[in-house]
Amino acid sequence: MLIKTPNSDSSDHLFVAEQFMPPMFAGPPSHIHDEMDHAFFILEGTLRLVVTDQEYLATAGSFVFVPRATVHSFGNASELPTRFLEINVPGGFERYYRDLSGAFPAGSAVDPTRMREIQQQHGIRPV
């Protein structure tokens, strides 16, 4: 992941990260961000999004906006990698990724209880 916003107070206004999803990567299960709008701009490949029970296959050049308090999930259901920009307002979501990488270093198992704690701390509500 490449974070596009600076590590300063301005990142509290907007978060932008370039994300890469390998082929057939399920992504996060359905969840809600009560305090954050979420958007995706697809750079290459196809991102599968489910927003309030409606499925979208977003291809390169597509933009999908998910307003706060909306149930959604996303992943890569194709045989090719997917690259996209994740855009969140307000910002600060880099703290979530920082906490995840600290709790679950690359290659380590994910403890579901710890994962839920981190999600709660960052306003993510599993559905």
N, CA, C and O atoms as a MOPAC input file, in Angstrom:
PM7 MOZYME 1SCF
protein

 N      0.84900 1    -1.16700 1     0.00000 1
 C      0.00000 1     0.00000 1     0.00000 1
 C      0.89400 1     1.22900 1     0.00000 1
 O      1.88900 1     1.29700 1     0.72200 1
 N      0.52600 1     2.17700 1    -0.81000 1
 C      1.23100 1     3.44500 1    -0.86900 1
 C      0.27100 1     4.52000 1    -0.39900 1
 O     -0.71800 1     4.80700 1    -1.07400 1
 N      0.55100 1     5.12000 1     0.75200 1
 C     -0.29500 1     6.18500 1     1.30000 1
 C      0.02800 1     7.46700 1     0.54000 1
 O      1.19500 1     7.83500 1     0.40500 1
 N     -1.00200 1     8.14100 1     0.04600 1
 C     -0.80800 1     9.34100 1    -0.76000 1
 C     -0.98200 1    10.63600 1     0.02400 1
 O     -0.67700 1    11.70800 1    -0.49800 1
 N     -1.46000 1    10.56700 1     1.25800 1
 C     -1.64900 1    11.78000 1     2.05300 1
 C     -0.45300 1    11.97100 1     2.96900 1
 O      0.18900 1    10.98800 1     3.34100 1
 N     -0.13400 1    13.19800 1     3.34400 1
 C      1.02400 1    13.44900 1     4.19000 1
 C      0.77800 1    13.02600 1     5.63800 1
 O     -0.36600 1    12.89300 1     6.07100 1
 N      1.85000 1    12.82200 1     6.36500 1
 C      1.74800 1    12.53200 1     7.80200 1
 C      1.73000 1    13.85400 1     8.56600 1
 O      2.70000 1    14.22100 1     9.23000 1
 N      0.62600 1    14.54700 1     8.45700 1
 C      0.45800 1    15.82200 1     9.14500 1
 C     -1.01300 1    15.98500 1     9.47300 1
 O     -1.82300 1    15.10200 1     9.19100 1
 N     -1.35300 1    17.11100 1    10.06700 1
 C     -2.75000 1    17.34600 1    10.41300 1
 C     -3.65800 1    17.35300 1     9.19300 1
 O     -4.84900 1    17.06600 1     9.31200 1
 N     -3.11700 1    17.67600 1     8.02000 1
 C     -3.96600 1    17.72500 1     6.82800 1
 C     -4.49200 1    16.34300 1     6.47000 1
 O     -5.51300 1    16.24000 1     5.79000 1
 N     -3.82100 1    15.26700 1     6.91200 1
 C     -4.30500 1    13.92600 1     6.59800 1
 C     -5.60100 1    13.61600 1     7.33300 1
 O     -6.27800 1    12.64400 1     6.99800 1
 N     -5.96200 1    14.42500 1     8.33300 1
 C     -7.23800 1    14.22600 1     9.00500 1
 C     -8.41200 1    14.67300 1     8.13500 1
 O     -9.56200 1    14.35600 1     8.43900 1
 N     -8.13200 1    15.40800 1     7.05600 1
 C     -9.18200 1    15.87900 1     6.16500 1
 C     -9.46100 1    14.89000 1     5.03900 1
 O    -10.59900 1    14.77000 1     4.58400 1
 N     -8.42700 1    14.18200 1     4.58800 1
 C     -8.54000 1    13.31300 1     3.42800 1
 C     -7.51200 1    12.20000 1     3.52800 1
 O     -6.37100 1    12.43400 1     3.92400 1
 N     -7.91700 1    10.98900 1     3.16800 1
 C     -7.00700 1     9.85100 1     3.10100 1
 C     -7.06200 1     9.29600 1     1.68700 1
 O     -8.14500 1     9.01900 1     1.17100 1
 N     -5.90400 1     9.13100 1     1.05400 1
 C     -5.82400 1     8.51300 1    -0.26300 1
 C     -4.68400 1     7.50500 1    -0.22800 1
 O     -3.56500 1     7.83900 1     0.16000 1
 N     -4.96800 1     6.27400 1    -0.63200 1
 C     -3.93800 1     5.23900 1    -0.69800 1
 C     -4.10200 1     4.44600 1    -1.97700 1
 O     -5.22200 1     4.16200 1    -2.40200 1
 N     -2.99300 1     4.09300 1    -2.58500 1
 C     -3.02000 1     3.19100 1    -3.72400 1
 C     -2.97900 1     1.77300 1    -3.17200 1
 O     -2.06000 1     1.41400 1    -2.43600 1
 N     -3.97200 1     0.97100 1    -3.52700 1
 C     -4.11000 1    -0.38700 1    -3.01100 1
 C     -3.90200 1    -1.39400 1    -4.14200 1
 O     -4.21100 1    -1.12300 1    -5.30200 1
 N     -3.37800 1    -2.54700 1    -3.78000 1
 C     -3.19300 1    -3.65600 1    -4.70900 1
 C     -3.87400 1    -4.87900 1    -4.11600 1
 O     -3.65300 1    -5.20700 1    -2.95000 1
 N     -4.69700 1    -5.55300 1    -4.90400 1
 C     -5.32300 1    -6.79900 1    -4.45800 1
 C     -4.92100 1    -7.90900 1    -5.40900 1
 O     -5.11700 1    -7.80600 1    -6.62000 1
 N     -4.35400 1    -8.97300 1    -4.85200 1
 C     -3.98700 1   -10.09900 1    -5.71000 1
 C     -5.22600 1   -10.79600 1    -6.26600 1
 O     -6.33200 1   -10.58100 1    -5.77000 1
 N     -5.05000 1   -11.62400 1    -7.28300 1
 C     -6.18400 1   -12.36000 1    -7.84300 1
 C     -6.90700 1   -13.18700 1    -6.78300 1
 O     -6.28400 1   -13.76100 1    -5.89000 1
 N     -8.22200 1   -13.23500 1    -6.89800 1
 C     -9.07700 1   -14.06400 1    -6.05200 1
 C     -8.94900 1   -13.74000 1    -4.56000 1
 O     -9.07100 1   -14.63300 1    -3.72100 1
 N     -8.70600 1   -12.48100 1    -4.23100 1
 C     -8.58100 1   -12.04700 1    -2.83800 1
 C     -9.95300 1   -11.59700 1    -2.35000 1
 O    -10.54800 1   -10.67700 1    -2.91200 1
 N    -10.45500 1   -12.25000 1    -1.29800 1
 C    -11.82400 1   -12.00200 1    -0.82100 1
 C    -12.03600 1   -10.58100 1    -0.30400 1
 O    -13.13000 1   -10.03700 1    -0.45200 1
 N    -11.03300 1    -9.97800 1     0.29000 1
 C    -11.19300 1    -8.64300 1     0.86300 1
 C    -11.94800 1    -8.69500 1     2.17900 1
 O    -12.25700 1    -9.77900 1     2.67300 1
 N    -12.24900 1    -7.54100 1     2.75000 1
 C    -12.92700 1    -7.51600 1     4.04900 1
 C    -14.39500 1    -7.93000 1     3.93300 1
 O    -15.03100 1    -7.68700 1     2.90700 1
 N    -14.93000 1    -8.55400 1     4.98200 1
 C    -16.35800 1    -8.88400 1     4.97600 1
 C    -17.19800 1    -7.60500 1     5.09100 1
 O    -16.66500 1    -6.52200 1     5.33300 1
 N    -18.49400 1    -7.74100 1     4.91800 1
 C    -19.40000 1    -6.58700 1     4.98400 1
 C    -19.20400 1    -5.81500 1     6.27700 1
 O    -19.07900 1    -6.38600 1     7.36000 1
 N    -19.18200 1    -4.48200 1     6.12500 1
 C    -18.96200 1    -3.60700 1     7.27800 1
 C    -19.52400 1    -2.22100 1     6.99500 1
 O    -19.94800 1    -1.91400 1     5.88000 1
 N    -19.51500 1    -1.39000 1     8.03800 1
 C    -20.02100 1    -0.01300 1     7.96500 1
 C    -18.98200 1     0.92000 1     8.58000 1
 O    -18.34500 1     0.59000 1     9.58100 1
 N    -18.82200 1     2.09200 1     7.96500 1
 C    -18.05700 1     3.19300 1     8.55300 1
 C    -19.07500 1     4.26200 1     8.92100 1
 O    -19.61800 1     4.92100 1     8.03500 1
 N    -19.34100 1     4.44400 1    10.19200 1
 C    -20.36400 1     5.40900 1    10.60800 1
 C    -19.94200 1     6.85600 1    10.40000 1
 O    -20.79600 1     7.72400 1    10.22100 1
 N    -18.64800 1     7.12800 1    10.42100 1
 C    -18.16800 1     8.51400 1    10.40400 1
 C    -17.33200 1     8.84600 1     9.17600 1
 O    -16.70100 1     9.90200 1     9.13200 1
 N    -17.31400 1     7.95100 1     8.15600 1
 C    -16.39600 1     8.16100 1     7.04600 1
 C    -17.05500 1     7.79400 1     5.72000 1
 O    -17.67400 1     6.73800 1     5.59700 1
 N    -16.91700 1     8.67300 1     4.73000 1
 C    -17.29700 1     8.36100 1     3.35900 1
 C    -16.11900 1     7.63700 1     2.71600 1
 O    -14.95900 1     7.93400 1     3.00500 1
 N    -16.42900 1     6.69600 1     1.85300 1
 C    -15.44600 1     5.78800 1     1.26600 1
 C    -15.61000 1     5.86200 1    -0.24700 1
 O    -16.74000 1     5.86600 1    -0.73500 1
 N    -14.53300 1     5.91900 1    -0.99300 1
 C    -14.63500 1     5.91300 1    -2.44800 1
 C    -13.48800 1     5.09300 1    -3.03300 1
 O    -12.43400 1     4.93400 1    -2.41700 1
 N    -13.72100 1     4.58300 1    -4.22700 1
 C    -12.74300 1     3.75500 1    -4.92200 1
 C    -12.62800 1     4.24100 1    -6.36200 1
 O    -13.63800 1     4.45300 1    -7.03400 1
 N    -11.39700 1     4.41700 1    -6.83200 1
 C    -11.14300 1     4.70500 1    -8.24000 1
 C    -10.26600 1     3.57400 1    -8.76200 1
 O     -9.14500 1     3.38400 1    -8.29000 1
 N    -10.77600 1     2.82500 1    -9.73500 1
 C    -10.08600 1     1.63600 1   -10.21900 1
 C     -9.03600 1     2.03800 1   -11.25600 1
 O     -9.34700 1     2.67900 1   -12.26000 1
 N     -7.78700 1     1.64700 1   -10.99100 1
 C     -6.67600 1     1.95700 1   -11.88700 1
 C     -6.44600 1     0.84400 1   -12.90400 1
 O     -6.19100 1     1.10900 1   -14.07900 1
 N     -6.53800 1    -0.40900 1   -12.44400 1
 C     -6.43600 1    -1.54700 1   -13.36400 1
 C     -7.09300 1    -2.76500 1   -12.74400 1
 O     -7.17100 1    -2.89200 1   -11.52200 1
 N     -7.56500 1    -3.65900 1   -13.60200 1
 C     -8.24800 1    -4.85000 1   -13.12500 1
 C     -9.71400 1    -4.56400 1   -12.84600 1
 O    -10.28600 1    -3.59100 1   -13.33700 1
 N    -10.30600 1    -5.44200 1   -12.04100 1
 C    -11.72500 1    -5.33900 1   -11.69900 1
 C    -11.89300 1    -5.49900 1   -10.19900 1
 O    -11.41900 1    -6.47800 1    -9.62200 1
 N    -12.55600 1    -4.55900 1    -9.56900 1
 C    -12.85400 1    -4.63400 1    -8.14400 1
 C    -14.32700 1    -4.99200 1    -7.98800 1
 O    -15.20200 1    -4.32900 1    -8.54700 1
 N    -14.58900 1    -6.04400 1    -7.22600 1
 C    -15.96800 1    -6.45000 1    -6.94300 1
 C    -16.40100 1    -5.73900 1    -5.67200 1
 O    -15.78000 1    -5.90900 1    -4.62200 1
 N    -17.45600 1    -4.94900 1    -5.75900 1
 C    -18.00000 1    -4.26200 1    -4.59100 1
 C    -19.43500 1    -4.71000 1    -4.38400 1
 O    -20.18400 1    -4.89100 1    -5.34400 1
 N    -19.81200 1    -4.88900 1    -3.12900 1
 C    -21.19800 1    -5.13300 1    -2.77400 1
 C    -21.58900 1    -3.98700 1    -1.85200 1
 O    -21.03900 1    -3.83700 1    -0.76100 1
 N    -22.55400 1    -3.17400 1    -2.30500 1
 C    -22.99900 1    -1.99500 1    -1.56900 1
 C    -24.49900 1    -2.14700 1    -1.34300 1
 O    -25.28000 1    -2.20000 1    -2.29300 1
 N    -24.89100 1    -2.21700 1    -0.06700 1
 C    -26.29200 1    -2.46900 1     0.31900 1
 C    -26.92200 1    -3.55600 1    -0.56200 1
 O    -27.96100 1    -3.35400 1    -1.19000 1
 N    -26.26100 1    -4.69900 1    -0.58200 1
 C    -26.73200 1    -5.91600 1    -1.26700 1
 C    -26.75800 1    -5.82800 1    -2.79200 1
 O    -27.29300 1    -6.72600 1    -3.44200 1
 N    -26.19900 1    -4.78200 1    -3.37400 1
 C    -26.10800 1    -4.70300 1    -4.82900 1
 C    -24.65000 1    -4.87000 1    -5.23800 1
 O    -23.77300 1    -4.16600 1    -4.73600 1
 N    -24.39600 1    -5.80300 1    -6.15000 1
 C    -23.02900 1    -6.09200 1    -6.58500 1
 C    -22.64100 1    -5.22300 1    -7.77500 1
 O    -23.43600 1    -5.01000 1    -8.69100 1
 N    -21.40800 1    -4.72400 1    -7.74900 1
 C    -20.84200 1    -3.94600 1    -8.84100 1
 C    -19.49500 1    -4.55500 1    -9.20700 1
 O    -18.71000 1    -4.91200 1    -8.32700 1
 N    -19.23000 1    -4.67400 1   -10.49500 1
 C    -17.90800 1    -5.05300 1   -10.97700 1
 C    -17.31000 1    -3.80400 1   -11.60200 1
 O    -17.63700 1    -3.44600 1   -12.73400 1
 N    -16.44200 1    -3.15200 1   -10.86400 1
 C    -15.87200 1    -1.87600 1   -11.29000 1
 C    -14.54900 1    -2.12800 1   -12.00900 1
 O    -13.63000 1    -2.71900 1   -11.44400 1
 N    -14.46400 1    -1.67900 1   -13.24400 1
 C    -13.26100 1    -1.87200 1   -14.05300 1
 C    -12.44600 1    -0.58000 1   -14.11100 1
 O    -12.87100 1     0.45800 1   -13.60200 1
 N    -11.27500 1    -0.65600 1   -14.73600 1
 C    -10.36700 1     0.49500 1   -14.82100 1
 C    -11.11800 1     1.73000 1   -15.31500 1
 O    -11.83400 1     1.68500 1   -16.31500 1
 N    -10.93600 1     2.83300 1   -14.58800 1
 C    -11.59200 1     4.09300 1   -14.90700 1
 C    -12.88700 1     4.31700 1   -14.14500 1
 O    -13.44900 1     5.41100 1   -14.18500 1
 N    -13.36800 1     3.28700 1   -13.44700 1
 C    -14.61100 1     3.41400 1   -12.67500 1
 C    -14.36300 1     4.10500 1   -11.34900 1
 O    -13.29100 1     3.98400 1   -10.75600 1
 N    -15.37300 1     4.83100 1   -10.89500 1
 C    -15.35500 1     5.48100 1    -9.58800 1
 C    -16.60900 1     5.03800 1    -8.84900 1
 O    -17.71600 1     5.14800 1    -9.37700 1
 N    -16.43900 1     4.53700 1    -7.62700 1
 C    -17.57300 1     4.10300 1    -6.81000 1
 C    -17.51900 1     4.85200 1    -5.48200 1
 O    -16.49500 1     4.85000 1    -4.79800 1
 N    -18.62800 1     5.49200 1    -5.12700 1
 C    -18.73200 1     6.23300 1    -3.87500 1
 C    -19.62500 1     5.46200 1    -2.91100 1
 O    -20.73000 1     5.05700 1    -3.27000 1
 N    -19.14200 1     5.26100 1    -1.68700 1
 C    -19.91000 1     4.56800 1    -0.64700 1
 C    -20.08500 1     5.55500 1     0.51200 1
 O    -19.13600 1     5.79200 1     1.26000 1
 N    -21.27700 1     6.13200 1     0.67200 1
 C    -21.48700 1     7.09200 1     1.75900 1
 C    -21.36900 1     6.43400 1     3.13100 1
 O    -21.57600 1     5.22900 1     3.27600 1
 N    -21.03800 1     7.23700 1     4.12500 1
 C    -20.95200 1     6.72100 1     5.49700 1
 C    -22.25100 1     6.02500 1     5.88400 1
 O    -23.31700 1     6.32600 1     5.34800 1
 N    -22.14200 1     5.10000 1     6.81300 1
 C    -23.27500 1     4.32900 1     7.34200 1
 C    -23.92600 1     3.42700 1     6.29200 1
 O    -25.10500 1     3.09200 1     6.40600 1
 N    -23.15600 1     3.03300 1     5.26700 1
 C    -23.65100 1     2.15000 1     4.21400 1
 C    -22.92600 1     0.81300 1     4.29800 1
 O    -21.69600 1     0.77500 1     4.32000 1
 N    -23.67100 1    -0.27100 1     4.34500 1
 C    -23.07200 1    -1.60300 1     4.38300 1
 C    -22.36600 1    -1.87200 1     3.05200 1
 O    -22.93900 1    -1.65900 1     1.98400 1
 N    -21.11900 1    -2.34200 1     3.12500 1
 C    -20.37400 1    -2.63000 1     1.90600 1
 C    -19.26200 1    -3.64400 1     2.16700 1
 O    -18.85600 1    -3.87300 1     3.30700 1
 N    -18.79000 1    -4.23500 1     1.09400 1
 C    -17.59800 1    -5.07800 1     1.10000 1
 C    -16.96400 1    -4.95200 1    -0.27500 1
 O    -17.59500 1    -4.46700 1    -1.21500 1
 N    -15.72700 1    -5.38400 1    -0.39100 1
 C    -15.05100 1    -5.32400 1    -1.68400 1
 C    -13.93400 1    -6.36000 1    -1.72700 1
 O    -13.39900 1    -6.75900 1    -0.69300 1
 N    -13.59800 1    -6.78300 1    -2.92200 1
 C    -12.54700 1    -7.76900 1    -3.10500 1
 C    -12.24900 1    -7.94400 1    -4.58100 1
 O    -12.81200 1    -7.25200 1    -5.42900 1
 N    -11.36200 1    -8.87400 1    -4.87300 1
 C    -10.98600 1    -9.15900 1    -6.25200 1
 C    -11.40300 1   -10.58900 1    -6.57000 1
 O    -10.79300 1   -11.54200 1    -6.08300 1
 N    -12.42900 1   -10.73700 1    -7.38000 1
 C    -12.93500 1   -12.06400 1    -7.74500 1
 C    -12.41900 1   -12.50000 1    -9.11500 1
 O    -12.93500 1   -13.45400 1    -9.69700 1
 N    -11.40500 1   -11.80600 1    -9.63200 1
 C    -10.89700 1   -12.14200 1   -10.96200 1
 C     -9.55200 1   -12.86600 1   -10.86400 1
 O     -8.95200 1   -12.95700 1    -9.79300 1
 N     -9.10400 1   -13.37100 1   -11.99500 1
 C     -7.82200 1   -14.09400 1   -12.07700 1
 C     -6.63700 1   -13.14400 1   -12.24300 1
 O     -5.49000 1   -13.58700 1   -12.28900 1
 N     -6.90700 1   -11.84600 1   -12.33300 1
 C     -5.85400 1   -10.84700 1   -12.53000 1
 C     -5.78400 1    -9.92500 1   -11.31500 1
 O     -6.78900 1    -9.75200 1   -10.62600 1
 N     -4.62700 1    -9.33200 1   -11.03600 1
 C     -4.54100 1    -8.38300 1    -9.91900 1
 C     -5.37700 1    -7.14000 1   -10.18800 1
 O     -5.68800 1    -6.81300 1   -11.33300 1
 N     -5.73200 1    -6.46100 1    -9.11300 1
 C     -6.49800 1    -5.22100 1    -9.18500 1
 C     -5.74400 1    -4.13800 1    -8.43900 1
 O     -5.20600 1    -4.37400 1    -7.35700 1
 N     -5.70800 1    -2.95700 1    -9.01800 1
 C     -5.06100 1    -1.81200 1    -8.38800 1
 C     -6.05500 1    -0.67200 1    -8.37700 1
 O     -6.69700 1    -0.39400 1    -9.39000 1
 N     -6.18900 1     0.00600 1    -7.21700 1
 C     -7.18800 1     1.06500 1    -7.10000 1
 C     -6.74600 1     2.09600 1    -6.07000 1
 O     -5.87600 1     1.84000 1    -5.23700 1
 N     -7.36600 1     3.26400 1    -6.15000 1
 C     -7.18100 1     4.28500 1    -5.13100 1
 C     -8.32100 1     4.16300 1    -4.13700 1
 O     -9.48700 1     4.08700 1    -4.52500 1
 N     -7.98500 1     4.14500 1    -2.86300 1
 C     -8.97300 1     4.20800 1    -1.79200 1
 C     -8.96100 1     5.64500 1    -1.28900 1
 O     -7.91200 1     6.17500 1    -0.92400 1
 N    -10.13400 1     6.27000 1    -1.27300 1
 C    -10.25100 1     7.67900 1    -0.89200 1
 C    -11.27500 1     7.76400 1     0.23800 1
 O    -12.41400 1     7.32400 1     0.08200 1
 N    -10.87100 1     8.32700 1     1.37000 1
 C    -11.75400 1     8.41000 1     2.53200 1
 C    -11.80700 1     9.84300 1     3.06200 1
 O    -10.79000 1    10.53200 1     3.13700 1
 N    -13.00700 1    10.27100 1     3.42600 1
 C    -13.22500 1    11.59100 1     4.01800 1
 C    -14.09100 1    11.41400 1     5.25400 1
 O    -15.16300 1    10.82000 1     5.13900 1
 N    -13.69700 1    11.88800 1     6.42500 1
 C    -12.42900 1    12.55200 1     6.68300 1
 C    -11.27100 1    11.56000 1     6.62700 1
 O    -11.47000 1    10.35200 1     6.49800 1
 N    -10.06600 1    12.09700 1     6.72700 1
 C     -8.86200 1    11.27800 1     6.66800 1
 C     -8.55000 1    10.61900 1     7.99900 1
 O     -9.39300 1    10.53200 1     8.89300 1
 N     -7.31400 1    10.15900 1     8.10000 1
 C     -6.86700 1     9.51200 1     9.32000 1
 C     -6.88000 1     7.99500 1     9.25100 1
 O     -6.47200 1     7.33000 1    10.20300 1
 N     -7.34800 1     7.42900 1     8.12200 1
 C     -7.47300 1     5.97800 1     8.03200 1
 C     -6.11700 1     5.27800 1     7.96900 1
 O     -6.03100 1     4.06200 1     8.14400 1
 N     -5.05700 1     6.05100 1     7.71700 1
 C     -3.71300 1     5.45100 1     7.75300 1
 C     -3.41300 1     4.88200 1     9.12900 1
 O     -2.61200 1     3.95600 1     9.25800 1
 N     -4.05200 1     5.43200 1    10.16100 1
 C     -3.85600 1     4.90300 1    11.52900 1
 C     -4.39500 1     3.48000 1    11.65100 1
 O     -3.81400 1     2.65400 1    12.35500 1
 N     -5.49400 1     3.19500 1    10.97600 1
 C     -6.05800 1     1.84700 1    10.96800 1
 C     -5.05400 1     0.86500 1    10.35800 1
 O     -4.77200 1    -0.18600 1    10.93300 1
 N     -4.52100 1     1.22000 1     9.18900 1
 C     -3.55000 1     0.33900 1     8.52500 1
 C     -2.27600 1     0.19600 1     9.35500 1
 O     -1.68200 1    -0.88100 1     9.39900 1
 N     -1.85900 1     1.26400 1    10.00500 1
 C     -0.68300 1     1.19500 1    10.88300 1
 C     -0.93200 1     0.21900 1    12.02300 1
 O     -0.07600 1    -0.61200 1    12.32600 1
 N     -2.09900 1     0.31400 1    12.65700 1
 C     -2.41600 1    -0.58100 1    13.76900 1
 C     -2.54300 1    -2.02800 1    13.30700 1
 O     -2.12800 1    -2.94000 1    14.02200 1
 N     -3.10700 1    -2.24900 1    12.12800 1
 C     -3.20200 1    -3.61100 1    11.59100 1
 C     -1.81900 1    -4.20900 1    11.35300 1
 O     -1.54800 1    -5.34700 1    11.73700 1
 N     -0.94700 1    -3.42700 1    10.71500 1
 C      0.39100 1    -3.96200 1    10.41800 1
 C      1.18600 1    -4.19800 1    11.69300 1
 O      2.02600 1    -5.09600 1    11.73000 1
 N      0.94100 1    -3.41600 1    12.73500 1
 C      1.60500 1    -3.65200 1    14.01300 1
 C      1.09500 1    -4.88900 1    14.71400 1
 O      1.86900 1    -5.60900 1    15.34500 1
 N     -0.19800 1    -5.14700 1    14.61400 1
 C     -0.80600 1    -6.31100 1    15.28100 1
 C     -0.58100 1    -7.60100 1    14.51000 1
 O     -0.46400 1    -8.67400 1    15.10200 1
 N     -0.52100 1    -7.49300 1    13.19000 1
 C     -0.41900 1    -8.68100 1    12.33800 1
 C      0.69000 1    -8.48600 1    11.30400 1
 O      0.40800 1    -8.16300 1    10.15000 1
 N      1.95400 1    -8.67900 1    11.71000 1
 C      3.04900 1    -8.54200 1    10.73900 1
 C      2.84500 1    -9.49000 1     9.54900 1
 O      2.15900 1   -10.50500 1     9.66400 1
 N      3.44100 1    -9.14900 1     8.42800 1
 C      3.30300 1    -9.95800 1     7.21000 1
 C      3.56600 1   -11.43100 1     7.50800 1
 O      4.56100 1   -11.79000 1     8.13600 1
 N      2.64700 1   -12.27200 1     7.03900 1
 C      2.78900 1   -13.71000 1     7.20300 1
 C      2.23500 1   -14.27000 1     8.49800 1
 O      2.18400 1   -15.48800 1     8.67100 1
 N      1.81600 1   -13.39800 1     9.42000 1
 C      1.29100 1   -13.88700 1    10.70000 1
 C     -0.20800 1   -14.18200 1    10.59000 1
 O     -0.89400 1   -13.66400 1     9.70900 1
 N     -0.69000 1   -15.01200 1    11.48900 1
 C     -2.12000 1   -15.34200 1    11.52800 1
 C     -2.90200 1   -14.15900 1    12.09100 1
 O     -2.39700 1   -13.40800 1    12.92600 1
 N     -4.12400 1   -14.00600 1    11.63000 1
 C     -4.99400 1   -12.93000 1    12.10700 1
 C     -5.86000 1   -13.46800 1    13.24600 1
 O     -6.59300 1   -14.44200 1    13.07700 1
 N     -5.76300 1   -12.82200 1    14.39700 1
 C     -6.60400 1   -13.16900 1    15.54800 1
 C     -7.91300 1   -12.39300 1    15.40800 1
 O     -7.90600 1   -11.16400 1    15.47800 1
 N     -9.04400 1   -13.09500 1    15.21000 1
 C    -10.32100 1   -12.40100 1    14.97500 1
 C    -10.72500 1   -11.44900 1    16.10400 1
 O    -11.30700 1   -10.39500 1    15.84600 1
 N    -10.42100 1   -11.81300 1    17.34600 1
 C    -10.78100 1   -10.93900 1    18.47300 1
 C     -9.98700 1    -9.64300 1    18.40800 1
 O    -10.54800 1    -8.56100 1    18.57800 1
 N     -8.69600 1    -9.74500 1    18.16400 1
 C     -7.84200 1    -8.54800 1    18.05600 1
 C     -8.25800 1    -7.70500 1    16.84500 1
 O     -8.25500 1    -6.47600 1    16.90500 1
 N     -8.61200 1    -8.37700 1    15.75600 1
 C     -9.05400 1    -7.66500 1    14.55700 1
 C    -10.29600 1    -6.84100 1    14.85900 1
 O    -10.36800 1    -5.67800 1    14.46200 1
 N    -11.27200 1    -7.41200 1    15.54900 1
 C    -12.49700 1    -6.67600 1    15.90700 1
 C    -12.17600 1    -5.48400 1    16.80000 1
 O    -12.77200 1    -4.41800 1    16.64900 1
 N    -11.23500 1    -5.65700 1    17.73400 1
 C    -10.84500 1    -4.54000 1    18.60500 1
 C    -10.28400 1    -3.38300 1    17.79000 1
 O    -10.64600 1    -2.22700 1    18.00800 1
 N     -9.40400 1    -3.69900 1    16.85500 1
 C     -8.79600 1    -2.65400 1    16.02000 1
 C     -9.86600 1    -1.98700 1    15.15500 1
 O     -9.86600 1    -0.76600 1    14.99800 1
 N    -10.76700 1    -2.77800 1    14.59900 1
 C    -11.84400 1    -2.21200 1    13.79100 1
 C    -12.69300 1    -1.25300 1    14.62100 1
 O    -13.00000 1    -0.14900 1    14.17000 1
 N    -13.07000 1    -1.66200 1    15.82300 1
 C    -13.87800 1    -0.79400 1    16.69600 1
 C    -13.16500 1     0.51800 1    16.98800 1
 O    -13.78500 1     1.58100 1    16.98300 1
 N    -11.86600 1     0.44300 1    17.24200 1
 C    -11.09100 1     1.64500 1    17.55000 1
 C    -11.08700 1     2.63300 1    16.39500 1
 O    -10.87200 1     3.82800 1    16.59500 1
 N    -11.32300 1     2.13500 1    15.18500 1
 C    -11.25500 1     2.99000 1    14.00300 1
 C    -12.61100 1     3.15800 1    13.30900 1
 O    -12.67200 1     3.49400 1    12.12600 1
 N    -13.68600 1     2.92500 1    14.04800 1
 C    -15.01300 1     3.20900 1    13.52700 1
 C    -15.51700 1     2.26300 1    12.46500 1
 O    -16.36500 1     2.63200 1    11.65300 1
 N    -15.00200 1     1.03500 1    12.46000 1
 C    -15.46000 1     0.02900 1    11.49700 1
 C    -16.37600 1    -0.93000 1    12.24900 1
 O    -15.99500 1    -1.51200 1    13.26400 1
 N    -17.57200 1    -1.07800 1    11.73700 1
 C    -18.55900 1    -1.94000 1    12.39100 1
 C    -18.88300 1    -3.10800 1    11.47500 1
 O    -19.52400 1    -2.91700 1    10.44200 1
 N    -18.44400 1    -4.34300 1    11.84000 1
 C    -18.80300 1    -5.51300 1    11.02400 1
 C    -20.31600 1    -5.71600 1    11.02300 1
 O    -21.00100 1    -5.38300 1    11.99000 1
 N    -20.81700 1    -6.25600 1     9.94200 1
 C    -22.25800 1    -6.49700 1     9.80600 1
 C    -22.49700 1    -7.99100 1     9.72000 1
 O    -23.64200 1    -8.42700 1     9.60100 1

